[in-house]
């Protein structure tokens, strides 16, 4: 986590078996983030510090959420995939 001036305020490791390089991090519902790594998009719960949902998806470019974070549009190089908040 960073403050508004760009200084790091808190760091913690993401715990997941066989996790390689994290390529992108996207916002998610309250207390969660979406992490794209190793052709896999997974939802990570920041308070529980664990992966709660996971989906195999390659080459994720962007993720757009509805205003209430019920559905997400995952945009890849060749497709658009609509997911609910549980992926």
C-alpha positions in Angstrom: 0.0 0.0 0.0 1.1 3.5 -0.7 0.1 6.9 0.6 -0.8 9.8 -1.7 2.7 11.1 -1.8 4.0 7.8 -3.2 5.8 6.4 -0.1 5.2 2.8 0.8 3.2 2.4 4.0 2.7 -1.3 4.1 3.9 -4.4 2.2 2.8 -8.0 2.5 3.4 -11.1 0.3 0.7 -12.7 -1.8 0.5 -16.4 -0.7 -0.3 -18.8 -3.6 1.2 -22.1 -4.6 3.5 -21.9 -7.7 3.1 -18.2 -8.0 5.4 -16.8 -10.6 5.8 -13.2 -11.6 2.8 -10.9 -10.9 2.1 -9.1 -14.2 -0.8 -6.8 -13.2 -3.0 -5.9 -10.3 -6.5 -4.6 -10.7 -9.0 -3.2 -8.2 -11.8 -5.4 -6.9 -14.7 -5.4 -4.5 -14.2 -4.0 -1.0 -11.1 -5.6 0.6 -10.1 -7.6 -2.5 -7.9 -7.1 -5.5 -7.6 -9.0 -8.8 -4.1 -10.3 -9.6 -3.0 -11.5 -13.0 0.0 -13.9 -13.0 1.0 -17.0 -14.9 -2.1 -16.9 -17.3 -4.3 -16.9 -14.3 -6.6 -14.2 -12.9 -7.4 -14.6 -9.2 -9.2 -12.6 -6.5 -7.1 -12.1 -3.4 -8.7 -11.2 -0.1 -6.5 -8.6 1.6 -7.8 -9.2 5.1 -7.8 -13.0 5.0 -4.6 -12.9 3.0 -5.7 -15.8 0.7 -6.9 -16.5 -2.8 -10.7 -16.7 -2.8 -11.5 -17.2 -6.5 -9.5 -18.1 -9.6 -10.0 -18.3 -13.3 -7.7 -19.3 -16.1 -7.4 -16.3 -18.5 -4.4 -15.4 -20.7 -3.2 -11.9 -21.7 -5.5 -9.8 -19.6 -5.2 -6.1 -20.6 -7.9 -4.4 -18.5 -10.7 -5.0 -16.1 -13.8 -2.8 -15.8 -16.3 -3.2 -12.9 -19.9 -2.2 -12.7 -20.4 0.6 -10.1 -21.6 -1.8 -7.4 -18.8 -4.4 -8.2 -21.2 -7.2 -9.1 -19.9 -7.9 -12.6 -16.6 -7.3 -14.3 -15.6 -7.1 -18.0 -12.1 -8.6 -18.5 -10.6 -7.4 -21.7 -7.8 -9.6 -23.3 -6.0 -9.2 -26.6 -8.6 -11.1 -28.5 -11.8 -11.3 -26.4 -14.0 -9.7 -23.8 -15.2 -11.9 -20.9 -18.0 -11.0 -18.5 -17.6 -12.4 -15.0 -19.6 -12.0 -11.7 -17.9 -11.0 -8.5 -17.0 -14.7 -7.7 -15.3 -15.1 -11.0 
